[in-house]
Amino acid sequence: MDLTEQRHFPARMAMLAETAAFVEGFCARHGLSRDAALRITLIVEELFTNTIAHGFKGESDTLIGVGLTRHGDHVG
């Protein structure tokens, strides 16, 4: 069974901590190791900041969707 969660965050660097907390919470709720949670959080943080800097060319109120799915031993 796939376990999916998603949230949307304004494209603002001030939302980075909340975005990371969402990822960490997902990992905790779905029994992922601390090491896996740290790696996944880093990836999402990089994607989030790059979307703001390079995708939107700066901060805005446009929403960035973050979705995570656990399928067996994998997260996507």
GUFILO-618735 format. One record per residue (C-alpha): residue number from 1; x, z, y. Coordinates in pm, 1 decimal, decimal comma, padded with zeros to 6 digits, m for minus. Layout:
% residues N
<node><num>NUM</num><px>X</px><pz>Z</pz><py>Y</py></node>
...
***
This chain:
% residues 76
<node><num>1</num><px>00000,0</px><pz>00000,0</pz><py>00000,0</py></node>
<node><num>2</num><px>00124,1</px><pz>m00088,3</pz><py>00350,0</py></node>
<node><num>3</num><px>00121,6</px><pz>00190,0</pz><py>00608,5</py></node>
<node><num>4</num><px>00101,6</px><pz>00046,2</pz><py>00960,7</py></node>
<node><num>5</num><px>00096,7</px><pz>00208,5</pz><py>01303,2</py></node>
<node><num>6</num><px>00118,4</px><pz>00048,3</pz><py>01643,5</py></node>
<node><num>7</num><px>00123,5</px><pz>00149,1</pz><py>02009,2</py></node>
<node><num>8</num><px>00163,9</px><pz>m00021,0</pz><py>02342,7</py></node>
<node><num>9</num><px>00392,5</px><pz>00097,9</pz><py>02621,0</py></node>
<node><num>10</num><px>00433,2</px><pz>m00020,8</pz><py>02982,0</py></node>
<node><num>11</num><px>00753,0</px><pz>m00220,6</pz><py>03028,1</py></node>
<node><num>12</num><px>00927,6</px><pz>00062,5</pz><py>03210,6</py></node>
<node><num>13</num><px>01254,4</px><pz>00230,6</pz><py>03119,0</py></node>
<node><num>14</num><px>01082,9</px><pz>00566,7</pz><py>03176,7</py></node>
<node><num>15</num><px>00878,8</px><pz>00491,4</pz><py>02862,5</py></node>
<node><num>16</num><px>01186,8</px><pz>00467,4</pz><py>02638,5</py></node>
<node><num>17</num><px>01171,8</px><pz>00833,3</pz><py>02531,1</py></node>
<node><num>18</num><px>00801,8</px><pz>00803,2</pz><py>02445,7</py></node>
<node><num>19</num><px>00870,2</px><pz>00485,7</pz><py>02249,7</py></node>
<node><num>20</num><px>01147,4</px><pz>00660,6</pz><py>02055,0</py></node>
<node><num>21</num><px>00917,4</px><pz>00957,0</pz><py>01987,2</py></node>
<node><num>22</num><px>00656,6</px><pz>00719,2</pz><py>01842,4</py></node>
<node><num>23</num><px>00916,0</px><pz>00569,7</pz><py>01605,3</py></node>
<node><num>24</num><px>01052,9</px><pz>00910,2</pz><py>01505,6</py></node>
<node><num>25</num><px>00700,6</px><pz>01036,4</pz><py>01441,8</py></node>
<node><num>26</num><px>00620,4</px><pz>00732,6</pz><py>01225,9</py></node>
<node><num>27</num><px>00933,9</px><pz>00793,4</pz><py>01020,9</py></node>
<node><num>28</num><px>00854,4</px><pz>01163,5</pz><py>00977,5</py></node>
<node><num>29</num><px>00492,0</px><pz>01097,4</pz><py>00878,8</py></node>
<node><num>30</num><px>00598,6</px><pz>00842,3</pz><py>00620,0</py></node>
<node><num>31</num><px>00881,9</px><pz>01042,1</pz><py>00461,9</py></node>
<node><num>32</num><px>01178,2</px><pz>00836,3</pz><py>00580,7</py></node>
<node><num>33</num><px>01520,5</px><pz>00998,1</pz><py>00582,6</py></node>
<node><num>34</num><px>01678,0</px><pz>01120,0</pz><py>00906,9</py></node>
<node><num>35</num><px>01944,8</px><pz>00848,9</pz><py>00874,4</py></node>
<node><num>36</num><px>01681,9</px><pz>00575,3</pz><py>00836,7</py></node>
<node><num>37</num><px>01482,9</px><pz>00716,3</pz><py>01129,0</py></node>
<node><num>38</num><px>01789,6</px><pz>00709,4</pz><py>01354,1</py></node>
<node><num>39</num><px>01866,3</px><pz>00347,6</pz><py>01262,3</py></node>
<node><num>40</num><px>01507,5</px><pz>00232,6</pz><py>01313,3</py></node>
<node><num>41</num><px>01482,4</px><pz>00418,8</pz><py>01644,6</py></node>
<node><num>42</num><px>01803,6</px><pz>00255,9</pz><py>01770,2</py></node>
<node><num>43</num><px>01674,8</px><pz>m00090,0</pz><py>01676,2</py></node>
<node><num>44</num><px>01342,2</px><pz>m00035,8</pz><py>01852,8</py></node>
<node><num>45</num><px>01516,1</px><pz>00107,8</pz><py>02161,0</py></node>
<node><num>46</num><px>01739,3</px><pz>m00199,8</pz><py>02181,6</py></node>
<node><num>47</num><px>01443,9</px><pz>m00435,6</pz><py>02141,8</py></node>
<node><num>48</num><px>01244,4</px><pz>m00242,8</pz><py>02402,7</py></node>
<node><num>49</num><px>01521,3</px><pz>m00239,2</pz><py>02665,6</py></node>
<node><num>50</num><px>01612,8</px><pz>m00605,2</pz><py>02602,3</py></node>
<node><num>51</num><px>01248,8</px><pz>m00706,3</pz><py>02639,4</py></node>
<node><num>52</num><px>01235,7</px><pz>m00537,7</pz><py>02979,5</py></node>
<node><num>53</num><px>01574,3</px><pz>m00665,6</pz><py>03099,8</py></node>
<node><num>54</num><px>01573,2</px><pz>m01017,1</pz><py>02959,5</py></node>
<node><num>55</num><px>01215,8</px><pz>m01095,1</pz><py>02863,1</py></node>
<node><num>56</num><px>01036,2</px><pz>m00965,8</pz><py>03172,0</py></node>
<node><num>57</num><px>01343,0</px><pz>m00975,9</pz><py>03401,3</py></node>
<node><num>58</num><px>01274,2</px><pz>m00618,6</pz><py>03508,2</py></node>
<node><num>59</num><px>01021,8</px><pz>m00341,2</pz><py>03483,4</py></node>
<node><num>60</num><px>00649,1</px><pz>m00406,7</pz><py>03507,0</py></node>
<node><num>61</num><px>00314,4</px><pz>m00272,3</pz><py>03395,8</py></node>
<node><num>62</num><px>00295,2</px><pz>m00539,0</pz><py>03126,8</py></node>
<node><num>63</num><px>00251,1</px><pz>m00376,2</pz><py>02786,4</py></node>
<node><num>64</num><px>00507,3</px><pz>m00400,2</pz><py>02508,6</py></node>
<node><num>65</num><px>00357,5</px><pz>m00364,2</pz><py>02162,5</py></node>
<node><num>66</num><px>00554,4</px><pz>m00171,8</pz><py>01902,4</py></node>
<node><num>67</num><px>00427,9</px><pz>m00194,6</pz><py>01547,5</py></node>
<node><num>68</num><px>00584,3</px><pz>m00044,9</pz><py>01235,7</py></node>
<node><num>69</num><px>00482,5</px><pz>m00101,7</pz><py>00876,3</py></node>
<node><num>70</num><px>00612,8</px><pz>00080,0</pz><py>00573,3</py></node>
<node><num>71</num><px>00590,1</px><pz>m00125,7</pz><py>00258,5</py></node>
<node><num>72</num><px>00744,7</px><pz>00062,3</pz><py>m00031,5</py></node>
<node><num>73</num><px>01104,3</px><pz>00140,2</pz><py>00064,6</py></node>
<node><num>74</num><px>01108,0</px><pz>m00103,2</pz><py>00358,2</py></node>
<node><num>75</num><px>01003,0</px><pz>m00075,7</pz><py>00721,5</py></node>
<node><num>76</num><px>00927,0</px><pz>m00379,5</pz><py>00930,0</py></node>
***
